[in-house]
Amino acid sequence: MNQVDSFAIDRSSRAKPIARRLRDTNRLQATISQGRELAMAMSADASTELPIHTHRLRSSIRANRDPSPLALTDDQLSLAIGIVQSAITRVITHELFDVQWQAGLVMSLGGIAEMQTGEGKTLAGVLPAFIHALRGSGVHVVTPNSYLARRDHEQLKPVLTACGLSCGVIVDNQTDEQARAAYAADVTYGSAHTFGFDYLRDQLQRRQAMAGPLGARFLSELRGQNVFPARGRGLAAAIVDEADDVLLDDAVSPLILSGGVPGEAVDAELHQRALQLVDELQINVDFLLSTGRRVELTNTGFERVYNDTQSAAHRQLLRPWHEYVVAALQAAHCYQRDVHYIVRDSEIALIDGSTGRVFTDRSWSGGLHQAVQAREGLTVRSESSTLARITKQRYFRSYQFLSGMTGTADQCQREFQCVYGTPVIAIAPRFPSRRFIASPSVTRSTNEKHAGIIAETIAMSESNRPVLIGTHSVSESQAIAARLHELGVTCELLNGIQDADEASVIARAGRASAITVATHLAGRGTDIRLDELAMASGGLHVIVSQMHTIERVDRQLIGRAARCGDPGSCRIFIAADDPLIVDHAPWIARHLHRSADLASVRGADQYRQLCTIQARRQRDASAWRMQLLSSDQREQSIFLRSSEKSPDACWAI
């Protein structure tokens, strides 16, 4: 890969020719029609062996050494459609819709396909995976979590096998041999963090081998030993599911490969002392809280902290004493149990703020994780040291080919183009939307809001309509479920702790009168299908318990209602003490508290103001990611220049 190109931030020029071809809808439709004709011809001949056609297409693609996706001809794309459609028909007796082929072509040519919920993104991803696997360097199908990777691999492996390709899946706790076998397959499914960490392990192993004794590498090669027994085989092509979550929202969290000493931390006593001290400190006197869960000590606070001279001079300090206190303050005031983390098996497990999923392999840095452990009365574990790290942006920009799919890429087009060189193409839904958006409900407190949610849920359920209540935290989902149970109302709870169970929970969510309380549904990958009575009664009703700082997360939840032309509705509930209002729009809270009659308050007006705040927060988040990328590029440029004097340096870490 060209190093100069890999460190250029703006890749819009790469996206423009791709976008021009993808917007030629007549050309795309002609390609799809020709592909369907080829599929019919293959189906008519019972003796047709699809691997023979695959071999012919593989030879045609490899004959052109141009790696650009634009080098793919219309005839090659049509033949690929014919082969894939024939395989899908033979394996799962299903014929893909035009919108799925359109999305497949968008991804095959290097774009981000925006498809509405329920339009069939999973099957649409088979075409680009098939086409780019024929180049012989492997394709990574990247999912937000390991559960979806296993599910998609299980569902699509027979289809790819029928085409004559091999298929593997990367999951946690695999042996090196199992991982190498999965990576050696033509198409490999896995989560973003699993692919990223395996890449870091390979790079770290390479760096350690190259740093060995002089001549050791040469002797190993003479003996026929593999000096760099890597798991993977490079970053050739990636197709990213839920691209906005993986490539944008989660991009601020770098991939960090850590190692540490097991057991209790040597500075555990200091974390306990800091915990005792913070209960004596006063907000706005000794410390200040700011946005972004930041804590800053005042001059008075510094004096009080360093009055504890014994702790300030303790021989086990790993950082300045006041940093222990700041971490303890963050643990006490900025991070909440069942909102930002859960306690499971006497360990802290972090909760993803966008998807609500629980991560067992992530931890906070800078002593914060240890401060939270102390706050929860758990054993304070040793901090991990960083062995290797890479930003997610730089990792995915390192792929020679990148594309993806999502249901909510709107308003992110510029960032996708500048950072990844991937234009966003919206795929029109098969049917006009029948979704009814009810006027937002406004209340003065969370307690009043929950009462309104319960009342509306029961009314909808009694009219045979299924209800989905979307919350932002585990604690809120549990609180709402508990209030329903107190009233004798049965509901299903899906709050991010489950993985494999969620498919069965969501499968029941479309039944008449069913009530499901869920913490985030972004990246769940499972549609809610209505039964006949639910369909006749008005379809799924979605309740948004509070607005997220990221507007796309709200749209992902709302998009569960009225999928594929089904009937459905939604309502957003707003309370004066919602975090979005408290942190970013306190004037709305003051207005709601001053209003004598909330019935006279137009919820739509408050909603529009909050949408404006969401848009501003999204712009700020995008600017912050671009700033991080720019900083990362400068660091890498400096490292590259310094590594020119040391050819064995590993610039990827």
Buried (B, 14 or more C-beta within 10 A) or exposed (E): EEEEEBBEBEBBEBBEBBBEBBEEEEBBBEBBBBBBEBBEEBBEEEEEEBBEBBEEBBEBBEEEEEEBBEEBEBBBBBBBBBBBBBBBBBBEEEEBBBBBBBBBBBBBBBBBBBBBBBBBBBBBBBBBBBBBBBBEBBBBBBBBBBBBBBBBBEBBBBBBBBBBBBBBBBBEEBEEEBBBBBBBBBBBBBBBBBBBBBBBBBBBBBBEBBEEEEEEBEEBEEEEEEBBEBBBEBBBBBBBBBBBBBBBBBBBBBBBBBEEEEEEBBBBBBBBBBBEBBEEBEEEEBBEBEEEEEBEBBEEBBEBBBEBEEBBEBEEBBBEBBBBBBBBBBBBBBBEBBBBBBBEEEBBBBBBBBBBBBBEEBBBEEBBBBBBBBBBEBEBBBBBEEBBEBBBBBBBBBBBBBBBBBBBBBBBBEBBBBBBBBBBBBBEBBBEBBBBBEEBBBBBBBEBBBEBBBEBBBEBBEEBBBBBBBBBBBBBBBBBBEBBEEEEBEBBBBBBBBBEEBBEBBEEBBBBBBBBBBBBBBBBBBBBBBBEEBBEBBBBBBBBBBBBBBBBBBBBBBBBBBBBBBBBBBBBBBBBBBBBBEEBBEEBBEBBEEBEEBEEBEBEEBBEBBEEBBEEBBEEBBEEBBEBBEEBBEEBEEEBEEBEEEEEBBEBB
